[in-house]
Amino acid sequence: MAWKIEFYDEIVEANIKKWPENMVPKFLWLLNLIEKVGPDKIDTPSIKTLGNGLFKINAKSHKDTGCALFCVSTQDNTIIILDGFTQITPKKMLDRVMLAQNRMHEIHLKEV
């Protein structure tokens, strides 16, 4: 079963495209893997569940780590990238998780 990848909005997509160029290929490889097999069939430390339907992708380079938060719409097999950022700190991660949860809630309200 094939999956689709979508971004929450153009800003999220643009932020990820601004990541260091050596980090983007790893991120795209992980997205391609998710598209092919689905998020629930991946066994890699780069993709983790955060609970309540929220997942995290870590794309590492030699110096930096990029993080993208996503949710899954099983109705139409869509992965929705809710946020993407670098320079992860515990405070930033918590703030971004809260933002992603709010965005996920908005998406689910639109689907109902």
Sequence and secondary structure as in RCSB ss.txt:
>XXXX:A:sequence
MAWKIEFYDEIVEANIKKWPENMVPKFLWLLNLIEKVGPDKIDTPSIKTLGNGLFKINAKSHKDTGCALFCVSTQ
DNTIIILDGFTQITPKKMLDRVMLAQNRMHEIHLKEV
>XXXX:A:secstr
   EEEESSHHHHHHHHTS TTTHHHHHHHHHHHHHH GGG   TTEEEEETTEEEEEEE SS EEEEEEEEETT
TTEEEEEEEEES  HHHHHHHHHHHHHHHHHHHHHH 
